């Protein structure tokens, strides 16, 4: 192109002379130069955006899609819609991991007492330690199953306590609950919700909750939606982390899950229900807002 040739020789010959030789106007060259400069600037800005998107995507272990990345980059100087982010991700082959289905089983065939459902799918709490929810799942290793019990705070969605064992017994539930209690020291009238599994219905666990002034709550029979927050947590743990690993020993799985829960999920994993903040970020914001009100 004529303007490209003129621009390439601009250091050796006068612009006006070269424009005359090529039969174009000087004003046309300078107009082309301004457009080319703006095009280059936009290209650099686009690549800076794409590199930022890729960094956030890799930082989430390829789990974040365009809505969450769009929210995250706003704090980094970009104001791009999820549609724009999705377009760039598609153009440069930045894809989220595919999800795999999973199922959770509960041993509810027992004659132990069952507590009523005090939540009735109302998970909107006003403060931390108002209601906890718990469940048990299993992780496959070459040594055998590793059973994990977790306790989630329904206000901040933080995992406040958890435990793992090679056996799915009442001691697993008691350990997870006591770890959460010792660390967070909830007051009386805490609601503790779970399914109707025999571990949660055991005399020992029910007596412990009673001593602590905790109100026990249980899901209705065969209704997974009554425990939706903890079921959602298991889904994230498995599809975003466990299914992408191959554990040889239970200890290896335990260490891996510890890292994901304590650092990735509680510290970094964005939740749409928390305004695309992690549980730790949400709690810090709560503390800041309360301090301003004093």
C-alpha positions as CSV (number, residue, x, y, z in Angstrom):
1,X,0.0,0.0,0.0
2,X,1.3,3.5,-0.8
3,X,0.9,4.9,2.7
4,X,2.8,1.9,4.1
5,X,5.7,2.5,1.7
6,X,5.8,6.2,2.6
7,X,5.7,5.4,6.3
8,X,8.5,2.9,6.0
9,X,10.8,5.4,4.3
10,X,9.8,8.4,6.4
11,X,13.2,8.6,8.1
12,X,15.1,8.9,4.8
13,X,13.0,11.1,2.5
14,X,10.7,14.1,3.2
15,X,7.0,13.1,3.5
16,X,5.8,15.8,1.1
17,X,8.3,14.6,-1.6
18,X,7.2,10.9,-1.3
19,X,3.6,11.8,-1.3
20,X,4.1,13.7,-4.6
21,X,6.0,10.7,-6.1
22,X,3.2,8.3,-5.1
23,X,0.4,10.7,-6.2
24,X,-1.2,11.1,-2.8
25,X,-1.8,14.1,-0.5
26,X,0.1,14.8,2.6
27,X,-3.1,15.2,4.5
28,X,-4.2,11.8,3.4
29,X,-1.0,10.3,4.7
30,X,-1.3,12.0,8.1
31,X,-5.0,10.9,8.3
32,X,-3.9,7.3,7.6
33,X,-1.2,7.6,10.2
34,X,-3.7,8.7,12.9
35,X,-6.0,5.8,12.0
36,X,-3.1,3.3,12.1
37,X,-2.0,4.6,15.5
38,X,-5.5,4.3,16.9
39,X,-5.7,0.8,15.4
40,X,-2.4,-0.2,17.0
41,X,-3.5,1.2,20.4
42,X,-6.8,-0.7,20.3
43,X,-4.9,-3.9,19.4
44,X,-2.5,-3.4,22.4
45,X,-5.5,-2.7,24.6
46,X,-7.2,-5.9,23.4
47,X,-4.2,-8.0,24.0
48,X,-3.8,-6.6,27.5
49,X,-7.4,-7.5,28.1
50,X,-7.0,-11.0,26.7
51,X,-3.9,-11.6,28.8
52,X,-5.8,-10.5,31.9
53,X,-8.8,-12.7,31.1
54,X,-6.4,-15.6,30.6
55,X,-4.6,-15.0,33.9
56,X,-7.9,-14.9,35.8
57,X,-9.1,-18.0,34.0
58,X,-5.9,-19.9,34.8
59,X,-6.0,-18.6,38.4
60,X,-9.5,-20.1,38.8
61,X,-8.0,-23.4,37.5
62,X,-10.0,-22.9,34.3
63,X,-13.3,-22.8,36.1
64,X,-14.5,-19.2,35.7
65,X,-16.7,-18.3,32.8
66,X,-17.3,-14.9,31.2
67,X,-19.8,-13.5,33.9
68,X,-17.4,-14.0,36.8
69,X,-14.3,-12.9,34.8
70,X,-16.2,-9.8,33.7
71,X,-16.9,-8.9,37.3
72,X,-13.3,-9.6,38.3
73,X,-11.7,-7.4,35.7
74,X,-13.7,-4.4,36.7
75,X,-11.3,-4.0,39.6
76,X,-8.4,-4.2,37.2
77,X,-9.3,-1.2,35.1
78,X,-11.5,-2.9,32.5
79,X,-15.2,-2.3,32.1
80,X,-16.3,-5.0,29.7
81,X,-19.6,-6.8,29.6
82,X,-19.8,-10.6,29.9
83,X,-20.7,-10.8,26.2
84,X,-17.5,-9.0,25.3
85,X,-15.4,-11.2,27.6
86,X,-17.2,-14.3,26.1
87,X,-16.3,-13.1,22.6
88,X,-12.6,-12.7,23.4
89,X,-12.6,-16.1,25.2
90,X,-14.1,-17.8,22.2
91,X,-11.7,-16.0,19.8
92,X,-8.6,-17.1,21.7
93,X,-9.8,-20.6,22.8
94,X,-10.1,-19.8,26.5
95,X,-12.6,-22.4,27.7
96,X,-14.0,-23.4,31.1
97,X,-13.8,-27.0,32.2
98,X,-16.6,-29.3,31.3
99,X,-18.7,-30.4,34.3
100,X,-19.4,-34.0,35.2
101,X,-22.5,-35.3,36.9
102,X,-22.3,-36.8,40.4
103,X,-24.6,-38.2,43.0
104,X,-24.7,-38.3,46.7
105,X,-26.2,-41.1,48.8
106,X,-27.6,-40.9,52.3
107,X,-28.3,-43.8,54.7
108,X,-31.7,-42.8,56.0
109,X,-33.1,-46.3,56.5
110,X,-33.0,-46.3,60.3
111,X,-35.3,-46.0,63.3
112,X,-33.5,-43.2,65.0
113,X,-35.4,-39.9,65.8
114,X,-35.6,-37.3,63.1
115,X,-35.6,-33.5,63.6
116,X,-38.1,-31.2,61.9
117,X,-37.1,-28.9,59.0
118,X,-36.6,-25.4,60.5
119,X,-35.3,-23.8,57.3
120,X,-37.8,-25.0,54.7
121,X,-35.3,-23.9,51.9
122,X,-35.0,-20.4,53.4
123,X,-31.2,-20.0,53.3
124,X,-31.1,-16.1,53.6
125,X,-29.4,-15.5,56.9
126,X,-28.7,-12.1,58.5
127,X,-25.4,-12.9,60.2
128,X,-22.7,-15.4,60.6
129,X,-23.2,-18.4,62.9
130,X,-27.0,-18.1,62.6
131,X,-27.4,-21.4,60.7
132,X,-25.0,-24.1,59.7
133,X,-25.6,-26.9,57.2
134,X,-23.7,-30.2,56.9
135,X,-23.4,-33.2,54.7
136,X,-21.1,-36.2,53.9
137,X,-19.7,-37.2,50.5
138,X,-17.1,-39.6,49.3
139,X,-13.8,-39.3,47.3
140,X,-12.3,-42.1,45.4
141,X,-8.6,-43.1,45.9
142,X,-6.6,-46.2,45.0
143,X,-6.6,-47.1,48.7
144,X,-10.4,-46.9,48.9
145,X,-13.0,-44.3,49.7
146,X,-12.3,-41.2,51.7
147,X,-15.4,-39.9,53.4
148,X,-15.6,-36.1,53.9
149,X,-18.0,-34.3,56.2
150,X,-18.3,-30.5,55.8
151,X,-20.1,-27.7,57.7
152,X,-21.0,-24.6,55.8
153,X,-22.2,-21.2,57.3
154,X,-25.3,-20.2,55.3
155,X,-24.6,-16.5,55.7
156,X,-21.1,-16.3,54.3
157,X,-21.0,-19.7,52.5
158,X,-17.7,-20.3,54.3
159,X,-16.7,-23.9,55.2
160,X,-16.4,-23.4,58.9
161,X,-15.4,-27.0,59.7
162,X,-14.7,-30.3,58.0
163,X,-13.2,-33.7,58.6
164,X,-12.3,-36.8,56.6
165,X,-12.1,-40.5,57.4
166,X,-11.9,-43.9,55.8
167,X,-15.2,-44.7,57.6
168,X,-18.6,-43.0,57.4
169,X,-19.5,-43.0,61.1
170,X,-21.0,-40.6,63.6
171,X,-17.5,-39.7,64.8
172,X,-16.8,-38.1,61.4
173,X,-19.8,-35.8,61.9
174,X,-18.9,-35.1,65.5
175,X,-15.3,-34.2,64.6
176,X,-16.4,-31.8,61.8
177,X,-18.9,-30.1,64.0
178,X,-16.5,-29.7,67.0
179,X,-13.8,-28.3,64.8
180,X,-16.2,-25.7,63.5
181,X,-17.5,-24.9,67.1
182,X,-14.0,-24.6,68.6
183,X,-12.9,-22.1,65.9
184,X,-16.1,-20.0,65.5
185,X,-17.7,-20.3,68.9
186,X,-21.4,-19.8,67.9
187,X,-23.9,-18.7,70.5
188,X,-27.0,-20.5,71.6
189,X,-29.9,-21.1,69.2
190,X,-27.6,-21.9,66.2
191,X,-29.6,-23.9,63.7
192,X,-27.7,-27.0,62.5
193,X,-29.3,-28.5,59.4
194,X,-28.5,-31.8,57.7
195,X,-30.1,-34.7,55.9
196,X,-31.6,-37.7,57.8
197,X,-28.4,-39.8,57.7
198,X,-27.9,-42.1,60.7
199,X,-24.7,-40.2,61.6
200,X,-26.7,-37.0,62.3
201,X,-29.5,-38.9,64.0
202,X,-27.2,-40.7,66.4
203,X,-27.9,-40.4,70.1
204,X,-24.4,-39.0,70.7
205,X,-24.6,-36.3,68.2
206,X,-28.1,-35.2,69.1
207,X,-27.2,-35.1,72.8
208,X,-24.1,-32.9,72.0
209,X,-26.2,-30.4,70.1
210,X,-28.7,-30.3,72.9
211,X,-26.0,-29.6,75.5
212,X,-24.7,-26.7,73.3
213,X,-28.2,-25.2,72.9
214,X,-28.2,-25.9,69.1
215,X,-31.5,-26.4,67.3
216,X,-31.3,-29.4,65.1
217,X,-33.0,-29.3,61.7
218,X,-33.2,-32.0,59.0
219,X,-34.3,-32.1,55.3
220,X,-37.5,-33.7,54.3
221,X,-37.2,-37.3,52.9
222,X,-35.7,-37.5,49.4
223,X,-35.6,-33.7,49.0
224,X,-32.1,-32.7,48.0
225,X,-33.3,-29.0,47.5
226,X,-33.6,-28.7,51.3
227,X,-29.8,-28.9,51.5
228,X,-29.0,-27.1,48.3
229,X,-26.1,-24.9,49.5
230,X,-24.0,-27.9,50.8
231,X,-25.0,-29.9,47.7
232,X,-23.7,-27.0,45.6
233,X,-20.5,-27.0,47.5
234,X,-19.9,-30.7,46.8
235,X,-20.6,-30.1,43.1
236,X,-17.9,-27.4,43.0
237,X,-15.4,-29.5,45.0
238,X,-15.8,-32.5,42.7
239,X,-16.3,-30.9,39.2
240,X,-13.7,-28.1,39.8
241,X,-11.1,-30.1,41.6
242,X,-11.5,-33.7,42.6
243,X,-12.5,-35.0,39.2
244,X,-9.3,-33.6,37.7
245,X,-7.0,-35.4,40.1
246,X,-6.1,-39.1,40.5
247,X,-5.5,-39.8,44.2
248,X,-3.2,-42.7,45.1
249,X,-3.6,-42.5,48.8
250,X,-6.2,-41.1,51.2
251,X,-3.6,-38.9,52.7
252,X,-2.9,-37.4,49.3
253,X,-6.6,-36.7,48.8
254,X,-6.8,-35.2,52.2
255,X,-4.0,-32.7,51.6
256,X,-5.4,-31.8,48.2
257,X,-8.9,-31.2,49.6
258,X,-7.5,-29.2,52.5
259,X,-5.8,-26.8,50.0
260,X,-8.9,-26.4,47.9
261,X,-11.3,-25.8,50.8
262,X,-9.1,-23.5,52.9
263,X,-7.3,-21.5,50.1
264,X,-9.3,-21.8,46.9
265,X,-12.9,-22.1,48.0
266,X,-12.9,-20.0,51.2
267,X,-10.3,-17.6,50.0
268,X,-10.7,-17.1,46.3
269,X,-13.7,-18.9,44.8
270,X,-16.3,-16.2,43.8
271,X,-20.0,-16.8,44.6
272,X,-22.8,-15.2,42.7
273,X,-24.9,-15.2,45.9
274,X,-22.2,-13.1,47.6
275,X,-21.9,-10.5,44.8
276,X,-19.1,-12.5,43.1
277,X,-17.0,-12.4,46.2
278,X,-15.3,-15.2,48.0
279,X,-16.5,-16.1,51.5
280,X,-13.4,-14.4,53.0
281,X,-13.9,-11.3,50.9
282,X,-17.6,-11.2,51.9
283,X,-16.8,-11.4,55.6
284,X,-14.2,-8.6,55.4
285,X,-16.7,-6.4,53.7
286,X,-19.2,-7.2,56.4
287,X,-16.7,-6.2,59.1
288,X,-15.9,-2.9,57.3
289,X,-19.5,-2.0,56.9
290,X,-20.3,-2.7,60.5
291,X,-17.3,-0.5,61.6
292,X,-18.6,2.4,59.5
293,X,-22.0,2.1,61.3
294,X,-20.4,2.5,64.7
